[in-house]
Amino acid sequence: MKKRLVILGAGESGVGTAILGKAKGYDVFLSDFGKVKNHYKEILTAEEFTWEEEGHTEALILNADVVMKSPGIPDKAPIVQRLLEKGVPVISEIEFASQYTDATIVGITGSNGKTTTTMLTGFILEQAGINLGVAGNIGDSYAKMVAQKEIDTYVLEISSFQLDGIADFVPHIAVVLNVTPDHLDRYDYKFENYIASKFRIAMNQKETDYLIYDADDPVSVDWLNKHPVRSKLLPFSLTQEFENGAFIKDNNLVVQIDNNTFTMTTNNLALKGQHNKKNAMAASTVANLLNIRKATIRESLEGFQGVEHRLEQVLKINNVQYINDSKATNVNATFYALDSMNDPTVWIVGGVDKGNDYRDLYPLINEKVKAIICLGVDNQKLMSHFENMVDIIVETPSMTEAVKIAYKVAERGDNVLLSPACASFDLFENYEDRGRQFKAAVRNL
């Protein structure tokens, strides 16, 4: 008899998993509590899947042999709780798909820098001619790629939610970029639960695997001291040097692994800012482990164009630079953005607060920010934190209005930075929608 695969959530990872499940002979059923987007409905119809939307029919779900839960659905959801009570395995897309590929897997996680590092690593490997798939949190579904393509190496951007649903998943190379408080609403507001979640990426690794981590991040260092892993550790740092690892020395980025050394000047890195030096160190460490030519790594780091909505330079108007950093959905990401500003900055901030502590930003605001525009439905917390720190602070629920105010306040040589430090779901579909609206408003000035 066919095994029954039930998929909760009919978005990118859900539909991709359905395609792979069907190819592997499962009896597949998809159930989405919300409405399924038309684009996915067309695929479900064409592939003749059985599916439902706007509710979960328990009788069709609880008889599953295995359930793939989309990352947006919390473990606390009643249907998930019922499945767990019944002892039905509830796994993530990366767990399901990895059973069906022998490819080398590079898994990249962390609170900030995941997308940039994943794209940068993918770019280097692509330039080297590797038969490559870049998936996970970005782009096409990983499961769909496994179903439809023969790929040698996957570079996966992996969120903590996806790591919560793994049992046997093991990347040959794991990267943990940093761990700062984020998504605490999903982890009972306990930071330690979230940290443990991130480091699940290394839990099945063996001595022949690698874990690349930020030695400047006290949270990661502390966790690894208390929970030793089996894999080989390769740290990276802006301030320390290592026999095996990546570091900055005399303005050079250096990667040393088993007496094999790669160096390039940091002046030639396409991506600017201290945090991007770290992203470049992580990506070039991966590339060195995969034996990519040094010249290819160097050329790729010099030529990489960056990621949309991450410190993206939009336009210069009247000598004012408008910068879209909509992907900064937590305080740490915004810290990096403000830290990389070298001119007086009009800062657009706000959205859905995920239990943010803004105190880390105080020194940067004092040093770099001349005006704050609070963009959100509820700006009370932001206003109370920042109203005594700058001369100008205003609030608005409209992106168009926020950009118009910024245009009036900014003077020649200033920056206007959208770096919200919050989720976007109060006024926008997602951070991409927020970033696109910002860019449209800037272009309409």
C-alpha positions as CSV (number, residue, x, y, z in Angstrom):
1,M,0.0,0.0,0.0
2,K,1.2,3.5,-0.8
3,K,2.5,5.6,2.2
4,R,0.4,8.7,2.8
5,L,2.2,12.0,2.8
6,V,0.2,15.0,4.1
7,I,1.5,18.5,3.5
8,L,0.4,21.4,5.7
9,G,0.7,24.7,3.7
10,A,0.4,24.9,-0.1
11,G,3.1,27.5,-0.8
12,E,6.6,27.1,-2.4
13,S,7.9,24.4,0.0
14,G,4.5,22.6,0.2
15,V,3.9,22.3,-3.5
16,G,7.6,21.4,-4.1
17,T,7.3,18.6,-1.5
18,A,4.1,17.4,-3.2
19,I,5.9,17.1,-6.5
20,L,8.8,15.1,-4.9
21,G,6.4,13.0,-2.9
22,K,4.4,12.0,-6.0
23,A,7.6,11.2,-7.9
24,K,8.6,8.9,-5.0
25,G,5.3,7.0,-5.0
26,Y,3.5,8.6,-2.0
27,D,-0.3,9.1,-1.8
28,V,-0.1,12.9,-1.4
29,F,-2.7,15.3,0.2
30,L,-2.2,19.1,0.7
31,S,-4.1,21.1,3.3
32,D,-3.8,24.9,3.7
33,F,-5.6,26.8,6.5
34,G,-5.5,30.0,4.3
35,K,-6.2,30.6,0.7
36,V,-3.9,29.0,-1.9
37,K,-2.3,31.5,-4.4
38,N,-3.5,31.0,-7.9
39,H,-0.1,30.3,-9.2
40,Y,0.1,27.2,-6.9
41,K,-3.5,26.2,-7.6
42,E,-2.6,25.9,-11.3
43,I,0.3,23.5,-10.5
44,L,-1.9,21.4,-8.0
45,T,-4.6,21.1,-10.7
46,A,-2.1,20.2,-13.5
47,E,-0.4,17.6,-11.4
48,E,-3.8,16.2,-10.2
49,F,-3.2,16.5,-6.5
50,T,-5.9,16.2,-3.9
51,W,-5.9,19.4,-1.8
52,E,-8.0,21.7,0.3
53,E,-7.8,25.4,1.4
54,E,-9.3,27.6,4.1
55,G,-9.3,24.8,6.8
56,H,-7.9,21.5,7.9
57,T,-10.0,18.4,7.6
58,E,-8.7,16.2,10.5
59,A,-10.0,12.9,9.1
60,L,-7.9,13.5,5.9
61,I,-4.8,14.6,7.9
62,L,-4.5,12.4,11.0
63,N,-4.2,9.2,8.9
64,A,-0.8,10.3,7.5
65,D,2.3,8.2,7.7
66,V,4.4,11.4,7.5
67,V,3.5,15.1,7.5
68,M,5.6,17.9,6.0
69,K,4.8,21.2,7.7
70,S,5.6,24.4,6.0
71,P,7.9,26.7,8.0
72,G,5.3,29.4,8.5
73,I,3.1,27.1,10.6
74,P,4.0,27.1,14.3
75,D,4.3,23.8,16.3
76,K,1.6,25.2,18.6
77,A,-1.0,25.0,15.8
78,P,-3.8,22.7,17.0
79,I,-3.5,20.4,13.9
80,V,0.2,20.0,14.6
81,Q,-0.4,19.2,18.2
82,R,-3.0,16.5,17.3
83,L,-0.5,14.9,14.9
84,L,2.3,14.9,17.5
85,E,-0.1,13.4,20.1
86,K,-0.8,10.6,17.6
87,G,2.9,10.0,17.1
88,V,2.9,11.0,13.4
89,P,6.3,12.3,12.3
90,V,6.1,16.0,11.4
91,I,9.1,17.1,9.4
92,S,10.3,20.0,7.3
93,E,10.9,20.2,3.6
94,I,14.7,20.0,4.0
95,E,14.4,16.8,6.0
96,F,12.0,15.2,3.4
97,A,13.9,16.2,0.3
98,S,17.4,15.3,1.7
99,Q,16.4,11.6,1.9
100,Y,16.3,11.6,-1.9
101,T,19.6,13.2,-2.9
102,D,23.2,12.2,-2.6
103,A,24.4,15.8,-3.5
104,T,26.9,17.6,-1.3
105,I,24.9,19.9,0.9
106,V,26.1,23.3,2.3
107,G,23.6,24.5,4.9
108,I,23.6,28.2,5.9
109,T,21.7,29.6,8.9
110,G,22.0,32.5,11.3
111,S,19.9,35.4,12.4
112,N,21.3,37.8,9.8
113,G,23.3,37.5,6.6
114,K,21.8,34.2,5.5
115,T,20.5,35.3,2.1
116,T,23.6,37.4,1.3
117,T,26.0,34.5,2.3
118,T,23.9,31.9,0.5
119,M,23.7,34.0,-2.7
120,L,27.4,34.9,-2.5
121,T,28.4,31.2,-2.0
122,G,26.2,30.2,-4.8
123,F,27.7,32.9,-7.1
124,I,31.2,31.7,-6.4
125,L,30.3,28.0,-7.1
126,E,28.4,29.0,-10.2
127,Q,31.4,31.0,-11.5
128,A,33.5,27.8,-10.9
129,G,31.1,25.8,-13.1
130,I,29.7,23.6,-10.3
131,N,26.4,21.8,-11.1
132,L,24.5,23.7,-8.4
133,G,21.2,24.3,-6.8
134,V,20.6,27.3,-4.5
135,A,17.4,26.8,-2.5
136,G,15.8,26.7,0.9
137,N,14.4,30.0,2.2
138,I,15.1,31.6,-1.2
139,G,14.1,30.9,-4.8
140,D,12.7,27.6,-5.9
141,S,11.7,24.8,-3.6
142,Y,14.5,22.5,-2.6
143,A,12.2,19.5,-2.8
144,K,11.1,20.4,-6.3
145,M,14.8,20.7,-7.4
146,V,15.5,17.3,-6.0
147,A,12.5,15.9,-7.9
148,Q,13.3,17.5,-11.3
149,K,17.1,18.0,-11.6
150,E,20.3,16.0,-11.1
151,I,22.4,18.3,-9.0
152,D,25.9,17.8,-7.5
153,T,25.9,20.5,-4.8
154,Y,23.1,22.3,-3.0
155,V,23.6,25.6,-1.1
156,L,20.6,25.9,1.2
157,E,19.5,28.9,3.2
158,I,17.9,27.4,6.2
159,S,15.7,29.1,8.9
160,S,15.4,27.9,12.5
161,F,11.8,26.9,11.7
162,Q,13.1,24.4,9.0
163,L,15.7,23.1,11.4
164,D,13.0,22.4,14.0
165,G,11.6,19.8,11.7
166,I,14.8,17.7,11.0
167,A,15.6,14.2,12.2
168,D,18.4,12.9,10.0
169,F,19.3,15.9,7.8
170,V,23.0,16.5,7.7
171,P,24.9,19.1,5.7
172,H,28.6,18.3,4.8
173,I,29.3,22.0,5.4
174,A,27.2,23.9,8.0
175,V,27.4,27.7,8.5
176,V,26.0,29.5,11.5
177,L,26.6,33.2,10.8
178,N,25.4,34.6,14.2
179,V,22.6,34.2,16.7
180,T,20.7,37.2,18.0
181,P,17.2,37.4,19.4
182,D,14.6,36.9,16.6
183,H,11.3,35.1,16.2
184,L,11.1,34.7,19.9
185,D,7.3,34.7,19.6
186,R,7.8,31.2,18.1
187,Y,10.1,30.0,20.9
188,D,8.1,30.8,24.0
189,Y,10.1,34.0,24.3
190,K,13.1,31.9,25.4
191,F,16.3,32.9,23.6
192,E,18.0,29.6,24.6
193,N,15.3,27.6,22.6
194,Y,16.0,29.7,19.5
195,I,19.8,29.2,19.9
196,A,19.4,25.4,20.2
197,S,17.2,25.5,17.1
198,K,19.9,27.2,15.0
199,F,22.6,24.7,16.1
200,R,20.4,21.7,15.2
201,I,22.1,22.3,11.8
202,A,25.2,20.5,13.2
203,M,23.5,17.8,15.3
204,N,24.0,14.9,12.8
205,Q,27.4,16.0,11.5
206,K,30.3,13.6,11.7
207,E,34.1,14.1,12.0
208,T,34.4,14.4,8.2
209,D,32.0,17.4,8.1
210,Y,32.6,21.1,8.9
211,L,30.9,23.7,11.0
212,I,31.8,27.3,10.1
213,Y,30.9,29.9,12.8
214,D,31.4,33.5,13.9
215,A,34.1,33.5,16.7
216,D,33.1,37.2,17.4
217,D,29.6,36.1,18.4
218,P,29.6,35.3,22.1
219,V,26.3,33.4,21.8
220,S,27.7,30.9,19.3
221,V,31.1,30.6,21.1
222,D,29.3,29.9,24.5
223,W,26.9,27.4,22.9
224,L,29.7,25.5,21.2
225,N,31.7,25.4,24.5
226,K,28.8,23.9,26.3
227,H,27.6,21.6,23.5
228,P,30.6,20.1,21.6
229,V,29.9,19.0,18.0
230,R,31.6,16.1,16.1
231,S,32.4,18.1,13.0
232,K,35.6,20.1,12.4
233,L,35.2,23.7,13.6
234,L,36.3,26.6,11.3
235,P,35.8,30.0,12.9
236,F,35.8,33.4,11.3
237,S,36.6,36.7,13.0
238,L,37.3,40.4,12.4
239,T,39.6,40.6,15.4
240,Q,41.2,37.2,16.0
241,E,43.6,35.0,13.9
242,F,43.4,31.2,13.6
243,E,45.5,28.3,12.4
244,N,42.4,27.0,10.7
245,G,39.7,29.5,9.9
246,A,39.2,33.0,8.3
247,F,40.3,36.4,9.6
248,I,41.3,39.9,8.6
249,K,45.0,40.8,8.7
250,D,46.6,44.0,7.4
251,N,43.4,44.8,5.5
252,N,43.4,41.4,3.8
253,L,40.8,38.7,4.1
254,V,42.6,35.4,4.9
255,V,41.3,31.9,4.8
256,Q,43.6,29.2,6.2
257,I,42.7,25.5,6.1
258,D,45.4,22.8,6.7
259,N,48.2,25.0,5.6
260,N,46.4,26.0,2.4
261,T,46.0,29.9,2.4
262,F,43.7,32.2,0.4
263,T,44.1,36.0,0.6
264,M,42.6,39.0,-1.0
265,T,42.5,42.7,-0.1
266,T,39.2,43.8,1.6
267,N,39.3,47.0,-0.5
268,N,38.2,44.9,-3.5
269,L,35.2,43.3,-1.9
270,A,32.1,44.2,-3.8
271,L,30.0,44.3,-0.7
272,K,30.8,47.0,1.8
273,G,30.4,47.1,5.6
274,Q,31.9,45.0,8.4
275,H,29.1,42.5,8.4
276,N,29.7,41.8,4.7
277,K,33.4,41.0,5.5
278,K,32.0,38.3,7.7
279,N,29.6,37.1,5.0
280,A,32.6,37.0,2.5
281,M,34.7,35.1,5.0
282,A,32.0,32.5,5.5
283,A,31.4,32.1,1.7
284,S,35.1,31.9,0.8
285,T,35.7,29.3,3.6
286,V,33.0,27.1,2.0
287,A,34.5,27.7,-1.5
288,N,38.0,26.7,-0.2
289,L,36.6,23.5,1.4
290,L,35.1,22.6,-2.0
291,N,38.5,23.2,-3.7
292,I,37.4,26.1,-5.8
293,R,40.3,27.9,-7.6
294,K,41.5,30.9,-5.7
295,A,41.3,33.2,-8.7
296,T,37.6,32.3,-9.1
297,I,36.9,33.0,-5.4
298,R,38.7,36.4,-5.7
299,E,36.9,37.4,-8.9
300,S,33.5,36.4,-7.5
301,L,34.0,38.4,-4.3
302,E,34.9,41.4,-6.4
303,G,32.0,41.0,-8.8
304,F,29.0,40.0,-6.7
305,Q,26.1,42.4,-7.0
306,G,24.4,41.9,-3.6
307,V,20.8,41.1,-2.7
308,E,17.6,43.0,-3.3
309,H,16.2,44.7,-0.1
310,R,19.5,44.3,1.8
311,L,21.3,47.7,1.9
312,E,20.3,48.2,-1.7
313,Q,21.2,51.6,-3.2
314,V,18.0,52.8,-4.9
315,L,18.6,56.3,-6.2
316,K,20.5,59.5,-5.5
317,I,18.2,62.6,-5.6
318,N,19.7,66.0,-4.9
319,N,22.8,64.3,-3.6
320,V,20.7,62.3,-1.1
321,Q,21.3,58.5,-1.2
322,Y,18.1,56.4,-0.7
323,I,18.8,52.9,0.6
324,N,16.4,50.0,0.8
325,D,17.2,47.6,3.7
326,S,13.7,46.2,4.1
327,K,15.1,42.8,4.8
328,A,16.3,44.1,8.2
329,T,13.4,42.5,10.2
330,N,15.3,42.5,13.5
331,V,17.4,44.9,15.6
332,N,20.7,43.2,14.8
333,A,20.2,43.6,11.0
334,T,19.4,47.2,11.5
335,F,22.5,47.6,13.8
336,Y,24.7,46.5,10.8
337,A,22.9,48.9,8.5
338,L,23.3,51.9,10.7
339,D,26.9,50.9,11.5
340,S,27.7,51.0,7.7
341,M,26.3,54.6,7.3
342,N,29.1,57.2,6.9
343,D,26.8,60.2,6.5
344,P,23.9,61.8,8.5
345,T,20.9,59.5,8.1
346,V,17.2,59.9,8.0
347,W,16.0,56.5,9.3
348,I,12.7,54.9,8.5
349,V,11.9,52.2,11.1
350,G,8.9,50.2,12.3
351,G,6.4,47.4,11.7
352,V,5.5,44.4,13.8
353,D,7.8,44.3,16.9
354,K,9.0,40.7,17.7
355,G,10.0,41.5,21.3
356,N,12.7,43.9,20.2
357,D,15.3,45.4,22.6
358,Y,16.4,48.7,20.9
359,R,19.1,49.7,23.4
360,D,21.9,48.3,21.3
361,L,21.1,50.9,18.7
362,Y,21.4,53.9,21.0
363,P,25.1,54.7,20.4
364,L,24.6,54.5,16.6
365,I,21.5,56.7,16.7
366,N,23.3,59.3,18.7
367,E,26.2,59.2,16.2
368,K,24.6,58.8,12.8
369,V,20.8,59.5,12.9
370,K,19.4,63.0,12.4
371,A,15.7,62.2,12.0
372,I,13.5,59.1,12.6
373,I,10.3,58.3,10.7
374,C,8.2,55.6,12.5
375,L,6.3,53.6,9.8
376,G,3.8,51.3,11.3
377,V,0.3,50.8,12.7
378,D,1.5,50.9,16.3
379,N,4.6,53.1,16.9
380,Q,4.2,53.7,20.6
381,K,7.3,51.6,21.6
382,L,9.5,53.2,19.0
383,M,8.4,56.7,19.9
384,S,9.0,56.2,23.6
385,H,12.5,54.7,23.0
386,F,13.7,57.4,20.5
387,E,11.8,60.6,21.1
388,N,14.5,62.2,23.2
389,M,17.4,61.1,21.0
390,V,16.8,63.1,17.8
391,D,15.4,66.5,17.0
392,I,12.9,65.2,14.5
393,I,10.7,62.1,15.0
394,V,7.4,61.6,13.2
395,E,5.0,58.7,12.6
396,T,3.0,57.6,9.6
397,P,1.2,54.5,8.4
398,S,2.0,55.2,4.8
399,M,5.2,54.4,2.9
400,T,4.5,57.2,0.3
401,E,4.1,59.6,3.2
402,A,7.3,58.3,5.0
403,V,9.4,58.9,1.8
404,K,7.9,62.3,1.2
405,I,8.8,63.4,4.8
406,A,12.3,61.9,4.4
407,Y,12.7,63.9,1.2
408,K,11.8,67.2,3.0
409,V,14.1,66.5,6.0
410,A,17.2,65.2,4.2
411,E,19.9,67.6,3.0
412,R,22.6,67.2,0.5
413,G,25.1,64.5,1.4
414,D,22.6,62.7,3.7
415,N,21.3,59.1,3.5
416,V,17.6,58.1,3.7
417,L,17.6,54.5,5.1
418,L,14.7,52.2,5.3
419,S,15.8,49.6,7.8
420,P,12.7,48.7,9.8
421,A,14.1,46.3,12.5
422,C,10.6,44.8,12.5
423,A,8.4,42.4,10.6
424,S,6.3,43.9,7.8
425,F,2.9,42.2,8.3
426,D,1.0,45.2,9.7
427,L,1.0,47.2,6.5
428,F,2.6,45.0,3.8
429,E,2.4,41.5,2.5
430,N,6.0,40.8,3.3
431,Y,9.4,42.5,3.5
432,E,9.8,42.3,-0.3
433,D,6.5,44.2,-0.8
434,R,7.6,46.8,1.8
435,G,11.0,47.2,-0.1
436,R,9.3,47.5,-3.5
437,Q,6.8,50.1,-2.2
438,F,9.8,52.1,-0.8
439,K,11.6,52.0,-4.1
440,A,8.4,53.0,-6.0
441,A,7.8,55.9,-3.6
442,V,11.5,57.1,-4.1
443,R,11.2,56.9,-7.9
444,N,8.0,58.9,-7.7
445,L,9.5,61.8,-5.9
